[in-house]
Amino acid sequence: MASAGKRDVWKFINPSLDTEPTLPTLAKPPIATSVIAKKTTLVELTADERETYKLLYQAYKDDNLRISTQLKALSKIQDHIINNISSNNIKII
């Protein structure tokens, strides 16, 4: 299926796997303590620390976009399987 390769989800649906893989989950956004443990708000960060925070935040957004795309692709694949498997064969799955 095309979306399995494009979205890098084959590792989640490959029937040859010995164990069922864990699905990815969306991450929580970084906070000030992600940059400096002693600082609890973004206002307390220096200019350099804010730049580090921006990099962390961009990485968070990129990761969540990738994971969200994978989860949507997995959902579409699941819908396709459910809608196209004969009800006589569902008990086998």
A tleap script that builds the chain and sets N, CA, C and O, in Angstrom:
source leaprc.protein.ff14SB
mol = sequence {
  NMET ALA SER ALA GLY LYS ARG ASP VAL TRP
  LYS PHE ILE ASN PRO SER LEU ASP THR GLU
  PRO THR LEU PRO THR LEU ALA LYS PRO PRO
  ILE ALA THR SER VAL ILE ALA LYS LYS THR
  THR LEU VAL GLU LEU THR ALA ASP GLU ARG
  GLU THR TYR LYS LEU LEU TYR GLN ALA TYR
  LYS ASP ASP ASN LEU ARG ILE SER THR GLN
  LEU LYS ALA LEU SER LYS ILE GLN ASP HIE
  ILE ILE ASN ASN ILE SER SER ASN ASN ILE
  LYS ILE CILE
}
set mol.1.N position { 0.857 -1.172 0.000 }
set mol.1.CA position { 0.000 0.000 0.000 }
set mol.1.C position { 0.903 1.234 0.000 }
set mol.1.O position { 1.858 1.314 0.773 }
set mol.2.N position { 0.602 2.165 -0.845 }
set mol.2.CA position { 1.471 3.323 -1.052 }
set mol.2.C position { 1.682 4.144 0.208 }
set mol.2.O position { 2.805 4.570 0.482 }
set mol.3.N position { 0.630 4.375 0.977 }
set mol.3.CA position { 0.804 5.250 2.129 }
set mol.3.C position { 1.655 4.604 3.220 }
set mol.3.O position { 2.206 5.311 4.064 }
set mol.4.N position { 1.772 3.288 3.220 }
set mol.4.CA position { 2.610 2.625 4.224 }
set mol.4.C position { 4.072 2.996 4.021 }
set mol.4.O position { 4.797 3.212 4.992 }
set mol.5.N position { 4.507 3.072 2.774 }
set mol.5.CA position { 5.893 3.425 2.496 }
set mol.5.C position { 6.151 4.908 2.606 }
set mol.5.O position { 7.176 5.323 3.148 }
set mol.6.N position { 5.240 5.710 2.102 }
set mol.6.CA position { 5.414 7.159 2.114 }
set mol.6.C position { 5.405 7.732 3.523 }
set mol.6.O position { 6.102 8.707 3.804 }
set mol.7.N position { 4.642 7.149 4.382 }
set mol.7.CA position { 4.472 7.689 5.735 }
set mol.7.C position { 5.331 6.969 6.765 }
set mol.7.O position { 5.236 7.251 7.960 }
set mol.8.N position { 6.165 6.046 6.312 }
set mol.8.CA position { 7.067 5.321 7.216 }
set mol.8.C position { 6.289 4.578 8.301 }
set mol.8.O position { 6.647 4.631 9.478 }
set mol.9.N position { 5.224 3.885 7.898 }
set mol.9.CA position { 4.413 3.153 8.868 }
set mol.9.C position { 4.548 1.639 8.725 }
set mol.9.O position { 3.955 0.892 9.503 }
set mol.10.N position { 5.310 1.186 7.756 }
set mol.10.CA position { 5.446 -0.257 7.565 }
set mol.10.C position { 5.952 -0.935 8.831 }
set mol.10.O position { 5.562 -2.063 9.134 }
set mol.11.N position { 6.813 -0.254 9.567 }
set mol.11.CA position { 7.356 -0.828 10.803 }
set mol.11.C position { 6.267 -1.073 11.849 }
set mol.11.O position { 6.496 -1.793 12.822 }
set mol.12.N position { 5.090 -0.484 11.657 }
set mol.12.CA position { 3.981 -0.684 12.587 }
set mol.12.C position { 2.989 -1.741 12.107 }
set mol.12.O position { 2.235 -2.288 12.911 }
set mol.13.N position { 2.981 -2.036 10.797 }
set mol.13.CA position { 1.981 -2.960 10.256 }
set mol.13.C position { 2.569 -4.205 9.609 }
set mol.13.O position { 1.826 -5.052 9.115 }
set mol.14.N position { 3.870 -4.325 9.604 }
set mol.14.CA position { 4.536 -5.469 8.989 }
set mol.14.C position { 4.076 -6.766 9.667 }
set mol.14.O position { 4.346 -6.961 10.852 }
set mol.15.N position { 3.390 -7.653 8.940 }
set mol.15.CA position { 2.890 -8.882 9.562 }
set mol.15.C position { 3.992 -9.860 9.948 }
set mol.15.O position { 3.732 -10.819 10.674 }
set mol.16.N position { 5.213 -9.638 9.480 }
set mol.16.CA position { 6.321 -10.536 9.807 }
set mol.16.C position { 6.976 -10.228 11.149 }
set mol.16.O position { 7.855 -10.969 11.590 }
set mol.17.N position { 6.567 -9.162 11.795 }
set mol.17.CA position { 7.167 -8.806 13.080 }
set mol.17.C position { 6.827 -9.854 14.132 }
set mol.17.O position { 5.721 -10.393 14.151 }
set mol.18.N position { 7.788 -10.134 15.005 }
set mol.18.CA position { 7.572 -11.114 16.077 }
set mol.18.C position { 6.677 -10.571 17.179 }
set mol.18.O position { 5.876 -11.306 17.756 }
set mol.19.N position { 6.816 -9.284 17.471 }
set mol.19.CA position { 6.011 -8.672 18.521 }
set mol.19.C position { 5.282 -7.452 17.960 }
set mol.19.O position { 5.741 -6.813 17.012 }
set mol.20.N position { 4.163 -7.153 18.554 }
set mol.20.CA position { 3.384 -6.003 18.112 }
set mol.20.C position { 4.101 -4.718 18.521 }
set mol.20.O position { 4.424 -4.542 19.696 }
set mol.21.N position { 4.354 -3.820 17.570 }
set mol.21.CA position { 5.064 -2.582 17.900 }
set mol.21.C position { 4.177 -1.609 18.674 }
set mol.21.O position { 2.949 -1.667 18.602 }
set mol.22.N position { 4.819 -0.730 19.402 }
set mol.22.CA position { 4.106 0.317 20.130 }
set mol.22.C position { 3.886 1.491 19.189 }
set mol.22.O position { 4.819 1.942 18.524 }
set mol.23.N position { 2.669 1.982 19.132 }
set mol.23.CA position { 2.372 3.123 18.279 }
set mol.23.C position { 2.972 4.391 18.871 }
set mol.23.O position { 3.051 4.532 20.091 }
set mol.24.N position { 3.393 5.310 18.012 }
set mol.24.CA position { 3.952 6.566 18.523 }
set mol.24.C position { 2.872 7.416 19.173 }
set mol.24.O position { 1.696 7.322 18.822 }
set mol.25.N position { 3.279 8.235 20.109 }
set mol.25.CA position { 2.349 9.159 20.761 }
set mol.25.C position { 2.873 10.581 20.597 }
set mol.25.O position { 4.077 10.809 20.477 }
set mol.26.N position { 1.957 11.512 20.594 }
set mol.26.CA position { 2.342 12.913 20.455 }
set mol.26.C position { 3.049 13.384 21.726 }
set mol.26.O position { 2.644 13.052 22.841 }
set mol.27.N position { 4.096 14.151 21.536 }
set mol.27.CA position { 4.886 14.660 22.650 }
set mol.27.C position { 4.264 15.918 23.234 }
set mol.27.O position { 3.439 16.577 22.602 }
set mol.28.N position { 4.672 16.232 24.442 }
set mol.28.CA position { 4.255 17.490 25.068 }
set mol.28.C position { 5.263 18.560 24.670 }
set mol.28.O position { 6.438 18.258 24.461 }
set mol.29.N position { 4.815 19.807 24.564 }
set mol.29.CA position { 5.745 20.867 24.158 }
set mol.29.C position { 6.809 21.102 25.220 }
set mol.29.O position { 6.586 20.845 26.404 }
set mol.30.N position { 7.971 21.594 24.788 }
set mol.30.CA position { 9.016 21.890 25.767 }
set mol.30.C position { 8.602 23.044 26.667 }
set mol.30.O position { 7.780 23.879 26.290 }
set mol.31.N position { 9.171 23.080 27.842 }
set mol.31.CA position { 8.921 24.169 28.787 }
set mol.31.C position { 10.263 24.770 29.174 }
set mol.31.O position { 11.313 24.277 28.763 }
set mol.32.N position { 10.228 25.811 29.948 }
set mol.32.CA position { 11.468 26.504 30.321 }
set mol.32.C position { 12.457 25.563 30.994 }
set mol.32.O position { 13.663 25.660 30.764 }
set mol.33.N position { 11.959 24.659 31.818 }
set mol.33.CA position { 12.867 23.730 32.504 }
set mol.33.C position { 13.525 22.757 31.531 }
set mol.33.O position { 14.491 22.087 31.894 }
set mol.34.N position { 13.018 22.668 30.301 }
set mol.34.CA position { 13.668 21.843 29.278 }
set mol.34.C position { 15.004 22.451 28.871 }
set mol.34.O position { 15.904 21.743 28.420 }
set mol.35.N position { 15.129 23.763 29.032 }
set mol.35.CA position { 16.361 24.472 28.667 }
set mol.35.C position { 17.286 24.584 29.876 }
set mol.35.O position { 18.443 24.166 29.824 }
set mol.36.N position { 16.772 25.143 30.949 }
set mol.36.CA position { 17.524 25.330 32.200 }
set mol.36.C position { 16.639 24.838 33.340 }
set mol.36.O position { 15.541 25.356 33.543 }
set mol.37.N position { 17.102 23.862 34.069 }
set mol.37.CA position { 16.285 23.216 35.106 }
set mol.37.C position { 15.775 24.191 36.164 }
set mol.37.O position { 14.683 23.997 36.699 }
set mol.38.N position { 16.540 25.231 36.475 }
set mol.38.CA position { 16.164 26.144 37.561 }
set mol.38.C position { 15.172 27.226 37.136 }
set mol.38.O position { 14.616 27.926 37.982 }
set mol.39.N position { 14.950 27.364 35.840 }
set mol.39.CA position { 14.054 28.420 35.359 }
set mol.39.C position { 12.705 27.801 35.008 }
set mol.39.O position { 12.623 26.835 34.249 }
set mol.40.N position { 11.656 28.380 35.575 }
set mol.40.CA position { 10.330 27.771 35.429 }
set mol.40.C position { 9.433 28.444 34.411 }
set mol.40.O position { 8.427 27.863 34.007 }
set mol.41.N position { 9.769 29.659 33.981 }
set mol.41.CA position { 8.953 30.335 32.969 }
set mol.41.C position { 9.838 30.791 31.819 }
set mol.41.O position { 11.046 30.965 31.980 }
set mol.42.N position { 9.232 30.981 30.676 }
set mol.42.CA position { 9.984 31.428 29.502 }
set mol.42.C position { 10.522 32.842 29.683 }
set mol.42.O position { 11.549 33.188 29.099 }
set mol.43.N position { 9.852 33.655 30.474 }
set mol.43.CA position { 10.285 35.032 30.711 }
set mol.43.C position { 11.649 35.064 31.399 }
set mol.43.O position { 12.431 35.991 31.186 }
set mol.44.N position { 11.932 34.071 32.212 }
set mol.44.CA position { 13.191 34.019 32.946 }
set mol.44.C position { 14.383 33.653 32.065 }
set mol.44.O position { 15.526 33.839 32.482 }
set mol.45.N position { 14.147 33.141 30.865 }
set mol.45.CA position { 15.241 32.709 29.993 }
set mol.45.C position { 15.975 33.893 29.380 }
set mol.45.O position { 15.366 34.909 29.042 }
set mol.46.N position { 17.276 33.754 29.242 }
set mol.46.CA position { 18.081 34.768 28.559 }
set mol.46.C position { 17.842 34.634 27.054 }
set mol.46.O position { 17.171 33.707 26.601 }
set mol.47.N position { 18.397 35.566 26.294 }
set mol.47.CA position { 18.219 35.540 24.837 }
set mol.47.C position { 18.771 34.246 24.237 }
set mol.47.O position { 18.127 33.633 23.385 }
set mol.48.N position { 19.959 33.829 24.676 }
set mol.48.CA position { 20.542 32.583 24.168 }
set mol.48.C position { 19.692 31.373 24.560 }
set mol.48.O position { 19.510 30.447 23.769 }
set mol.49.N position { 19.185 31.393 25.769 }
set mol.49.CA position { 18.340 30.280 26.235 }
set mol.49.C position { 17.021 30.235 25.460 }
set mol.49.O position { 16.484 29.159 25.194 }
set mol.50.N position { 16.503 31.423 25.101 }
set mol.50.CA position { 15.289 31.470 24.290 }
set mol.50.C position { 15.529 30.888 22.900 }
set mol.50.O position { 14.653 30.231 22.336 }
set mol.51.N position { 16.707 31.129 22.356 }
set mol.51.CA position { 17.056 30.545 21.052 }
set mol.51.C position { 17.093 29.016 21.153 }
set mol.51.O position { 16.634 28.318 20.250 }
set mol.52.N position { 17.635 28.511 22.243 }
set mol.52.CA position { 17.653 27.066 22.468 }
set mol.52.C position { 16.228 26.544 22.588 }
set mol.52.O position { 15.893 25.491 22.045 }
set mol.53.N position { 15.392 27.293 23.307 }
set mol.53.CA position { 13.986 26.909 23.453 }
set mol.53.C position { 13.305 26.868 22.088 }
set mol.53.O position { 12.541 25.945 21.806 }
set mol.54.N position { 13.577 27.858 21.241 }
set mol.54.CA position { 12.973 27.890 19.909 }
set mol.54.C position { 13.355 26.652 19.103 }
set mol.54.O position { 12.521 26.087 18.396 }
set mol.55.N position { 14.610 26.231 19.210 }
set mol.55.CA position { 15.056 25.016 18.514 }
set mol.55.C position { 14.327 23.782 19.054 }
set mol.55.O position { 13.891 22.924 18.287 }
set mol.56.N position { 14.201 23.703 20.368 }
set mol.56.CA position { 13.475 22.586 20.977 }
set mol.56.C position { 12.010 22.586 20.542 }
set mol.56.O position { 11.436 21.535 20.256 }
set mol.57.N position { 11.418 23.773 20.496 }
set mol.57.CA position { 10.019 23.880 20.111 }
set mol.57.C position { 9.816 23.485 18.647 }
set mol.57.O position { 8.837 22.821 18.308 }
set mol.58.N position { 10.735 23.893 17.792 }
set mol.58.CA position { 10.636 23.524 16.370 }
set mol.58.C position { 10.788 22.014 16.202 }
set mol.58.O position { 10.072 21.406 15.406 }
set mol.59.N position { 11.708 21.409 16.939 }
set mol.59.CA position { 11.879 19.957 16.891 }
set mol.59.C position { 10.613 19.258 17.380 }
set mol.59.O position { 10.201 18.245 16.815 }
set mol.60.N position { 10.001 19.798 18.426 }
set mol.60.CA position { 8.741 19.261 18.948 }
set mol.60.C position { 7.650 19.323 17.874 }
set mol.60.O position { 6.932 18.346 17.666 }
set mol.61.N position { 7.523 20.459 17.195 }
set mol.61.CA position { 6.510 20.610 16.157 }
set mol.61.C position { 6.768 19.649 15.001 }
set mol.61.O position { 5.835 19.031 14.487 }
set mol.62.N position { 8.031 19.521 14.590 }
set mol.62.CA position { 8.378 18.613 13.496 }
set mol.62.C position { 8.069 17.162 13.856 }
set mol.62.O position { 7.503 16.425 13.048 }
set mol.63.N position { 8.440 16.756 15.060 }
set mol.63.CA position { 8.174 15.389 15.507 }
set mol.63.C position { 6.674 15.108 15.576 }
set mol.63.O position { 6.212 14.056 15.136 }
set mol.64.N position { 5.920 16.051 16.129 }
set mol.64.CA position { 4.483 15.844 16.245 }
set mol.64.C position { 3.795 15.822 14.884 }
set mol.64.O position { 2.812 15.104 14.705 }
set mol.65.N position { 4.291 16.589 13.935 }
set mol.65.CA position { 3.737 16.552 12.585 }
set mol.65.C position { 3.987 15.180 11.958 }
set mol.65.O position { 3.087 14.598 11.351 }
set mol.66.N position { 5.209 14.666 12.107 }
set mol.66.CA position { 5.551 13.344 11.580 }
set mol.66.C position { 4.684 12.265 12.227 }
set mol.66.O position { 4.141 11.402 11.537 }
set mol.67.N position { 4.559 12.316 13.541 }
set mol.67.CA position { 3.777 11.314 14.263 }
set mol.67.C position { 2.300 11.421 13.892 }
set mol.67.O position { 1.638 10.404 13.689 }
set mol.68.N position { 1.791 12.621 13.806 }
set mol.68.CA position { 0.393 12.829 13.429 }
set mol.68.C position { 0.119 12.277 12.031 }
set mol.68.O position { -0.917 11.656 11.795 }
set mol.69.N position { 1.044 12.503 11.114 }
set mol.69.CA position { 0.916 11.984 9.755 }
set mol.69.C position { 0.915 10.457 9.762 }
set mol.69.O position { 0.133 9.831 9.047 }
set mol.70.N position { 1.790 9.862 10.567 }
set mol.70.CA position { 1.839 8.405 10.669 }
set mol.70.C position { 0.543 7.845 11.250 }
set mol.70.O position { 0.015 6.852 10.749 }
set mol.71.N position { 0.034 8.473 12.294 }
set mol.71.CA position { -1.197 7.995 12.916 }
set mol.71.C position { -2.388 8.097 11.956 }
set mol.71.O position { -3.252 7.220 11.938 }
set mol.72.N position { -2.428 9.173 11.160 }
set mol.72.CA position { -3.501 9.312 10.172 }
set mol.72.C position { -3.389 8.225 9.104 }
set mol.72.O position { -4.398 7.650 8.694 }
set mol.73.N position { -2.168 7.943 8.654 }
set mol.73.CA position { -1.963 6.897 7.653 }
set mol.73.C position { -2.362 5.535 8.211 }
set mol.73.O position { -3.004 4.745 7.520 }
set mol.74.N position { -1.989 5.261 9.446 }
set mol.74.CA position { -2.368 3.994 10.078 }
set mol.74.C position { -3.886 3.872 10.186 }
set mol.74.O position { -4.447 2.798 9.971 }
set mol.75.N position { -4.534 4.960 10.515 }
set mol.75.CA position { -5.986 4.962 10.621 }
set mol.75.C position { -6.633 4.673 9.261 }
set mol.75.O position { -7.600 3.915 9.180 }
set mol.76.N position { -6.099 5.274 8.201 }
set mol.76.CA position { -6.628 5.037 6.857 }
set mol.76.C position { -6.426 3.577 6.438 }
set mol.76.O position { -7.305 2.969 5.827 }
set mol.77.N position { -5.263 3.030 6.773 }
set mol.77.CA position { -4.993 1.629 6.442 }
set mol.77.C position { -5.951 0.727 7.208 }
set mol.77.O position { -6.490 -0.228 6.648 }
set mol.78.N position { -6.161 1.023 8.471 }
set mol.78.CA position { -7.092 0.236 9.275 }
set mol.78.C position { -8.505 0.315 8.694 }
set mol.78.O position { -9.189 -0.703 8.587 }
set mol.79.N position { -8.942 1.508 8.323 }
set mol.79.CA position { -10.269 1.674 7.724 }
set mol.79.C position { -10.375 0.875 6.430 }
set mol.79.O position { -11.395 0.234 6.173 }
set mol.80.N position { -9.331 0.912 5.622 }
set mol.80.CA position { -9.329 0.182 4.357 }
set mol.80.C position { -9.470 -1.319 4.605 }
set mol.80.O position { -10.246 -1.996 3.929 }
set mol.81.N position { -8.725 -1.828 5.563 }
set mol.81.CA position { -8.793 -3.260 5.879 }
set mol.81.C position { -10.184 -3.625 6.381 }
set mol.81.O position { -10.779 -4.602 5.925 }
set mol.82.N position { -10.692 -2.850 7.307 }
set mol.82.CA position { -12.007 -3.140 7.883 }
set mol.82.C position { -13.107 -3.089 6.819 }
set mol.82.O position { -14.017 -3.919 6.829 }
set mol.83.N position { -13.029 -2.141 5.924 }
set mol.83.CA position { -14.071 -1.982 4.903 }
set mol.83.C position { -13.952 -2.963 3.742 }
set mol.83.O position { -14.890 -3.107 2.958 }
set mol.84.N position { -12.810 -3.641 3.622 }
set mol.84.CA position { -12.608 -4.515 2.477 }
set mol.84.C position { -12.429 -5.988 2.823 }
set mol.84.O position { -12.261 -6.810 1.922 }
set mol.85.N position { -12.462 -6.335 4.079 }
set mol.85.CA position { -12.354 -7.740 4.481 }
set mol.85.C position { -13.765 -8.304 4.570 }
set mol.85.O position { -14.661 -7.682 5.142 }
set mol.86.N position { -13.945 -9.446 4.018 }
set mol.86.CA position { -15.239 -10.113 4.093 }
set mol.86.C position { -15.567 -10.401 5.554 }
set mol.86.O position { -14.684 -10.774 6.327 }
set mol.87.N position { -16.820 -10.232 5.933 }
set mol.87.CA position { -17.216 -10.488 7.313 }
set mol.87.C position { -16.958 -11.942 7.707 }
set mol.87.O position { -16.821 -12.245 8.892 }
set mol.88.N position { -16.890 -12.836 6.734 }
set mol.88.CA position { -16.581 -14.243 7.014 }
set mol.88.C position { -15.126 -14.427 7.456 }
set mol.88.O position { -14.810 -15.392 8.152 }
set mol.89.N position { -14.257 -13.526 7.065 }
set mol.89.CA position { -12.839 -13.660 7.389 }
set mol.89.C position { -12.413 -12.845 8.605 }
set mol.89.O position { -11.284 -12.998 9.072 }
set mol.90.N position { -13.271 -11.994 9.122 }
set mol.90.CA position { -12.901 -11.148 10.258 }
set mol.90.C position { -12.491 -11.971 11.457 }
set mol.90.O position { -11.576 -11.586 12.185 }
set mol.91.N position { -13.154 -13.106 11.681 }
set mol.91.CA position { -12.821 -13.929 12.851 }
set mol.91.C position { -11.398 -14.479 12.756 }
set mol.91.O position { -10.802 -14.800 13.784 }
set mol.92.N position { -10.846 -14.595 11.563 }
set mol.92.CA position { -9.470 -15.070 11.383 }
set mol.92.C position { -8.476 -14.007 11.826 }
set mol.92.O position { -7.422 -14.322 12.377 }
set mol.93.N position { -8.816 -12.752 11.586 }
set mol.93.CA position { -7.930 -11.650 11.931 }
set mol.93.C position { -8.011 -11.442 13.402 }
set mol.93.O position { -7.345 -10.556 13.937 }
savepdb mol mol.pdb
quit
